[in-house]
Amino acid sequence: MSWASLAIALSGAGVLVTGTLAALFLRDPVAGMVATSHRAEQLPQVMANRYVAMLVLAVGATVYGDLKVIALLFAAFAYMAFHDSWIYARAGQAVSKHIGAGIAALIVFGVTVLAIGQGS
């Protein structure tokens, strides 16, 4: 097995683990918190970590310049923003900042898809 094949296989294993955790959190957020040892009182610090990770992903995608990677990343960013909006709306909280972030990410996604369609 080549290093590239091993890297892809390990990435696939990461997809399975992350997908399992995503399904758990979507189905039962409390069970997800327990399974991952997250604590509500540390969530503001965890969110800081998540934003740094999203920044690194966005910088990497931008520097690498692969339009498919940029499209996928910003589609995921839009999903996160709109899903957060839905969660906050159900709780009666403000949603405008999350909707704005989702729209901005969708614009990047849309422009990138158009660029891919042009063969750029």
C-alpha positions as a Markdown table, in Angstrom:
| # | Residue | x | y | z |
|---|---|---|---|---|
| 1 | Met | 0.0 | 0.0 | 0.0 |
| 2 | Ser | 1.4 | 3.4 | -0.9 |
| 3 | Trp | 1.5 | 6.3 | 1.4 |
| 4 | Ala | -1.2 | 8.1 | -0.7 |
| 5 | Ser | -3.5 | 5.1 | -0.4 |
| 6 | Leu | -2.9 | 4.9 | 3.3 |
| 7 | Ala | -3.6 | 8.6 | 3.7 |
| 8 | Ile | -6.9 | 8.2 | 1.8 |
| 9 | Ala | -7.9 | 5.2 | 3.9 |
| 10 | Leu | -7.1 | 7.0 | 7.1 |
| 11 | Ser | -9.1 | 10.0 | 5.9 |
| 12 | Gly | -12.0 | 7.6 | 5.2 |
| 13 | Ala | -11.8 | 6.3 | 8.7 |
| 14 | Gly | -12.0 | 9.9 | 9.9 |
| 15 | Val | -15.1 | 10.3 | 7.8 |
| 16 | Leu | -16.7 | 7.3 | 9.5 |
| 17 | Val | -15.9 | 8.5 | 13.0 |
| 18 | Thr | -16.9 | 12.1 | 12.3 |
| 19 | Gly | -20.1 | 11.0 | 10.6 |
| 20 | Thr | -21.0 | 8.8 | 13.5 |
| 21 | Leu | -20.5 | 11.7 | 16.0 |
| 22 | Ala | -22.4 | 14.0 | 13.7 |
| 23 | Ala | -25.4 | 11.6 | 13.7 |
| 24 | Leu | -25.2 | 11.2 | 17.4 |
| 25 | Phe | -25.2 | 14.9 | 18.1 |
| 26 | Leu | -28.1 | 15.4 | 15.6 |
| 27 | Arg | -30.1 | 12.6 | 17.2 |
| 28 | Asp | -29.3 | 13.3 | 20.9 |
| 29 | Pro | -27.1 | 16.4 | 21.6 |
| 30 | Val | -26.8 | 15.4 | 25.3 |
| 31 | Ala | -25.6 | 12.0 | 24.5 |
| 32 | Gly | -23.2 | 13.6 | 22.0 |
| 33 | Met | -21.8 | 15.8 | 24.7 |
| 34 | Val | -21.3 | 12.8 | 27.0 |
| 35 | Ala | -19.7 | 10.6 | 24.3 |
| 36 | Thr | -17.2 | 13.3 | 23.3 |
| 37 | Ser | -16.5 | 14.5 | 26.9 |
| 38 | His | -17.5 | 18.1 | 26.0 |
| 39 | Arg | -18.7 | 20.3 | 28.8 |
| 40 | Ala | -21.2 | 23.1 | 28.3 |
| 41 | Glu | -19.2 | 25.5 | 30.5 |
| 42 | Gln | -16.2 | 25.2 | 28.2 |
| 43 | Leu | -18.2 | 25.7 | 25.0 |
| 44 | Pro | -17.1 | 29.4 | 24.5 |
| 45 | Gln | -13.5 | 28.3 | 24.5 |
| 46 | Val | -14.3 | 25.3 | 22.3 |
| 47 | Met | -16.0 | 27.7 | 19.8 |
| 48 | Ala | -12.8 | 29.8 | 19.7 |
| 49 | Asn | -10.9 | 26.7 | 18.7 |
| 50 | Arg | -13.5 | 25.9 | 16.0 |
| 51 | Tyr | -13.3 | 29.4 | 14.5 |
| 52 | Val | -9.5 | 29.1 | 14.4 |
| 53 | Ala | -9.9 | 25.7 | 12.6 |
| 54 | Met | -12.3 | 27.2 | 10.1 |
| 55 | Leu | -9.9 | 30.0 | 9.5 |
| 56 | Val | -7.1 | 27.6 | 8.8 |
| 57 | Leu | -9.3 | 25.6 | 6.4 |
| 58 | Ala | -10.4 | 28.8 | 4.6 |
| 59 | Val | -6.8 | 30.0 | 4.3 |
| 60 | Gly | -5.6 | 26.6 | 3.1 |
| 61 | Ala | -8.4 | 26.3 | 0.5 |
| 62 | Thr | -7.7 | 29.9 | -0.7 |
| 63 | Val | -3.9 | 29.4 | -0.9 |
| 64 | Tyr | -4.2 | 26.0 | -2.6 |
| 65 | Gly | -6.7 | 27.5 | -5.0 |
| 66 | Asp | -8.6 | 24.4 | -6.0 |
| 67 | Leu | -12.1 | 25.6 | -6.8 |
| 68 | Lys | -13.7 | 22.2 | -5.9 |
| 69 | Val | -12.2 | 22.4 | -2.4 |
| 70 | Ile | -13.3 | 26.1 | -2.0 |
| 71 | Ala | -16.9 | 25.2 | -3.2 |
| 72 | Leu | -17.1 | 22.2 | -0.8 |
| 73 | Leu | -15.7 | 24.2 | 2.2 |
| 74 | Phe | -18.0 | 27.2 | 1.7 |
| 75 | Ala | -21.0 | 24.9 | 1.2 |
| 76 | Ala | -20.2 | 23.4 | 4.6 |
| 77 | Phe | -19.8 | 26.9 | 6.1 |
| 78 | Ala | -23.2 | 27.8 | 4.7 |
| 79 | Tyr | -24.7 | 24.7 | 6.2 |
| 80 | Met | -23.2 | 25.4 | 9.6 |
| 81 | Ala | -24.5 | 29.0 | 9.6 |
| 82 | Phe | -28.0 | 28.1 | 8.4 |
| 83 | His | -28.2 | 25.2 | 10.8 |
| 84 | Asp | -27.2 | 27.5 | 13.7 |
| 85 | Ser | -29.8 | 30.0 | 12.5 |
| 86 | Trp | -32.5 | 27.2 | 12.7 |
| 87 | Ile | -31.4 | 26.2 | 16.2 |
| 88 | Tyr | -31.4 | 29.8 | 17.5 |
| 89 | Ala | -34.7 | 30.6 | 15.8 |
| 90 | Arg | -36.4 | 27.6 | 17.5 |
| 91 | Ala | -35.1 | 28.9 | 20.8 |
| 92 | Gly | -36.4 | 32.4 | 20.0 |
| 93 | Gln | -33.0 | 33.9 | 19.7 |
| 94 | Ala | -31.6 | 36.4 | 17.2 |
| 95 | Val | -30.6 | 34.8 | 13.9 |
| 96 | Ser | -29.5 | 37.7 | 11.6 |
| 97 | Lys | -25.7 | 37.3 | 12.1 |
| 98 | His | -25.9 | 33.6 | 11.3 |
| 99 | Ile | -28.2 | 34.1 | 8.3 |
| 100 | Gly | -25.8 | 36.8 | 7.1 |
| 101 | Ala | -22.8 | 34.4 | 7.4 |
| 102 | Gly | -24.8 | 31.7 | 5.6 |
| 103 | Ile | -25.6 | 34.0 | 2.7 |
| 104 | Ala | -22.0 | 35.2 | 2.5 |
| 105 | Ala | -20.8 | 31.6 | 2.4 |
| 106 | Leu | -23.5 | 30.7 | -0.3 |
| 107 | Ile | -22.2 | 33.6 | -2.4 |
| 108 | Val | -18.7 | 32.2 | -2.3 |
| 109 | Phe | -20.1 | 28.8 | -3.1 |
| 110 | Gly | -22.2 | 30.1 | -6.0 |
| 111 | Val | -19.4 | 32.1 | -7.6 |
| 112 | Thr | -17.1 | 29.2 | -7.2 |
| 113 | Val | -19.5 | 26.8 | -8.9 |
| 114 | Leu | -20.0 | 29.3 | -11.7 |
| 115 | Ala | -16.2 | 29.4 | -12.1 |
| 116 | Ile | -16.0 | 25.6 | -12.2 |
| 117 | Gly | -18.7 | 25.7 | -14.9 |
| 118 | Gln | -16.6 | 28.0 | -17.0 |
| 119 | Gly | -13.7 | 25.6 | -16.8 |
| 120 | Ser | -11.6 | 28.0 | -14.8 |
